[in-house]
């Protein structure tokens, strides 16, 4: 379990550092989720995903972040389509 906690702490530190670089030192990360697609080279049909989130992030907080990400991707795609149709590249 020690290695797991070390890994999560490393992810937490990396996310905090990245957000502070992008948004400024006063930014505070209140929750995060990482989803990774994985496959097993020895069993090509055994693919899946790994989901890791910040320790204090509740289940409903995780669902909210995931839904926000889906909505944002959908809206960005829609905006790109509208700009392309209107010739506003």
N, C-alpha and C positions, 0 to 999 in steps of 0.2 A: 504494500500500500504506500510505502514511502516514495517509491519512484513515481507512482501515479500522482501524488500530491506535488512532487517536485515538477512534474510535467505541466500540471494545471497552473502552478505558480509561475512557471516560465511563460506560458501562454498569456496569463494575466499581465505580467510585466511587459511583454511585447506589445499587447494591445494598448495598454496605458501609454507606453512610450510613443507608439504610432499616432494615437489620437492627439496627444499633446503636441507632437510635431505638426500635425495637420490643422488642428483647431486652436492651439495656443495652450500655454501652461496652466491657465485657469480652468481648463476643461476637466470634468470629472466623469469617468465612465461609470455608469450606474448598473450596467448589465451587458452581457455579450453572449453570442452563440456562434459556434463554428460548426459547419457541417462539411464533412469530407467524403467524397465518393471513394470507395475502396474496392479492390478486386484481389483475388488470390491467384497468383501465377500457376500454382499447382492444381487449381480447380477453377477453370475458366467460367463455370456457371455459378460460382459462389461469389457474386458481387453484392455490394450493399453500400451502406454509409455508416459513418460514425458521427454522432452529435455530442458536442461538449459545450457546456455553458458555465457561466460564472456561478460560483458556489451559492450565492445568496439569491439568485434569480429564481423566482417562483415559477410554477408550471404555467400559470396564466400570463406571466411576464414573457416567458419563452414563446408561447403561442402568439402573443401580441407582436413581438419582434419579428417572428417569422412571417406573420400576415403583413406587416408593414413592408418587409422586404419584397414580398410577392406583389403587393399593390404598387410599390415604387417601380419595380421592373416592368410591370404591365403599363403603367402611366408613361414611362420613358419610351417604351416601344410605340405607344399610341402617338406621343408627341413627335417622334421621329417620322412616323408614317404621315402624319398631318403636314409636317414641314416638307416632306418629299413630294406629296401630292400638290402642295401649293407652290412648289418651286422655291422654297425658303431655306435652302441648304445652308 
